[in-house]
Amino acid sequence: MKQYKFLEHTADAKFVAYGKNIGEAFSNAALALTSILFDPPKVKPKIKKEIKVEGKDEKALLYNFLEEILFLLDAKHFLLHKVEKISIKGNKLTAFVSGDSAQNYKTSGDIKAVTYNDMEIKKIKEKVSVQVVVDL
Amino acid sequence: MEIKKISDNIWQIQKHGTMKVPAMIIASEKILEGIKQDKTIEQIQNVASLKGILKHAIALPDSHQGYGFNIGGVAAFDMEKGIISPGGVGYDINCSVRLLRTNLKIADFLKKRKEIIEQIYKEVPSGVGSKGQLRVTKEMLHEVLKHGAKWAVKEGYGIKEDYERTEENGCMPEADANTVSQKALERGKPQLGSLGAGNHFLEFQKIEAIYDEKTAKAFGIENSEYLTFMVHCGSRGLGHQVASDYIKLMEDKYGFADLPDRELINAPINSELGQKYYKAMSCAANFAFANKQMITHWIREGFNKVFGDVKIDVVYDLCHNIAKFEEHTIDGEKMKVCVHRKGAARSFGPGRKEIPEIYRSVGQPVIIPGSMGTSSYLLVGTKKAEELTFGSTAHGAGRISSRSAALRNISGEHVRNELSKRGIEVKAGSWKSIAEEAPEVYKDIDEVIRVSDEVGIGKKVIKFVPLGVIKG
């Protein structure tokens, strides 16, 4: 299964991420977000971090999770390699992520914010897909 | 729904449905065809249905689809009955541009062009998540948010004339650091004093044409032999987080069930949350002002190292994403309103007190950066703009192609080589940076400026062409 793909959007970045379940789809969304700046598989898993967010519904959880990834990038120079583990229970999301310092890589571009614009979470049979637009 | 032609370059969508006022589009026929390709038309109709909106929702010649509100748009609201909306300002609060002039001859600059570009690339941090050069404490950050460019000059970055020639004198006075979240502060701390990436850049230019010599002279530019340059950047992660935070707070407090689009989320201007947003937005604006002031200082240092004594002065520095409380005349009545300019430049005519005294008799300088490799312009504001668009004009060219399409179809290396053949040197963090911002992904800036000039909301003074670009 493809992890994610980017769609057309004039000024921003729009992507759809896939997974067998919601956790995997969210994880691939985090990778899609990171890929705007640098290719996640090429980031070394030297640093480990724990992410804990809450959200009143699934969309809010997705938004807050991706916003945290962005926050770690700007505030802690953390560039994501992989979401090692993710667990979503009720309105709480916990994830363990690995990555490296962004300063060790030549990233390009700038992500301003995650938005709710055109956000979709779809569950079809064996697949979950999430669609997100980020402001560039 | 009909788009009616009012006159050359002015179109109107009459009030219908939930619209409280008409929508006005300032564009040539050619530009209008482009505008129809995305959701801009739908968005201005939505904006026109917001509470307390005055006169008309406006789309300028560089309009394109944005978050809720179209980019290249202006919307003004009644102070008592109207709303303030983060989407009407944009995520990059106070994305803004500063024009500087020098007494360095172009011929001399070209002799050491590669060297100065390398030096500036070293002096000014750029690139995503890039660290600034300083150790920033919480107290320092609070001072930056409160005092903006004035803080920077007090700390030794530049001179007071720099901020005297800046919109708001480089400091929006209502800023209150307590309205900015811890998260926003943490995102901003490592980024103070950095250019950022995306569409942020530093561009060295030469003057290709002076259309209005008298006004150019009043703006301090008489000789087209001298180098000029522009710095374009915003409030970085701090501003983006402020926008996100207040969007969330407003959604939680007011909900968006009765909005045609959740991205139009807003608060009444005279509500506690509305006021807090304005204060936080002011903080973010000041962060951007301080940032550009520090970058100005480092550029001066870089020039001194490579060329010795070079005089570098600010011509003007103006906001492209901001909400302002301004006095305007509507139907003969003078009133204070809340003007949202998102991807729009203030364009005040002669006499306005907001304009620095040295320029007040001619009008406000309006700086319009083109996209990488294309022309940029200096315009002058007009009374016509005050009458028609709440004193506003376009801010740039506007994109026509998505970044993903750009990356698929354009090679950064190819762009750099093409620009080099035309005499433009580009220094960037990566090829991808260059491809995403290639000239062909933007609208035609010359056409945008022609419309602004013809309609009279911003008159041409000078046209610049690039000699060198530094991007993150």
Interface residues (C-beta under 8 A of the other chain):
Chain A: F6 L7 E8 H9 T10 A11 D12 A13 L37 E67 F71 L73 D74 A75 H77 L79 A102 Q103 K106 T107 S108 G109 D110 I111 K112 A113 V114 T115 Y116 N117 D135 L136
Chain B: D38 H64 Q65 G66 Y67 I71 Y91 D92 G127 V128 G129 K131 K183 E186 R187 K189 P190 Q191 G196 A197 G198 H200 R236 G237 H240 Q241 A243 S244 R262 E263 R399 I400 S401 S402 R403 S404 A405 A428 G429 S430 W431 K432 S433 E436 G472
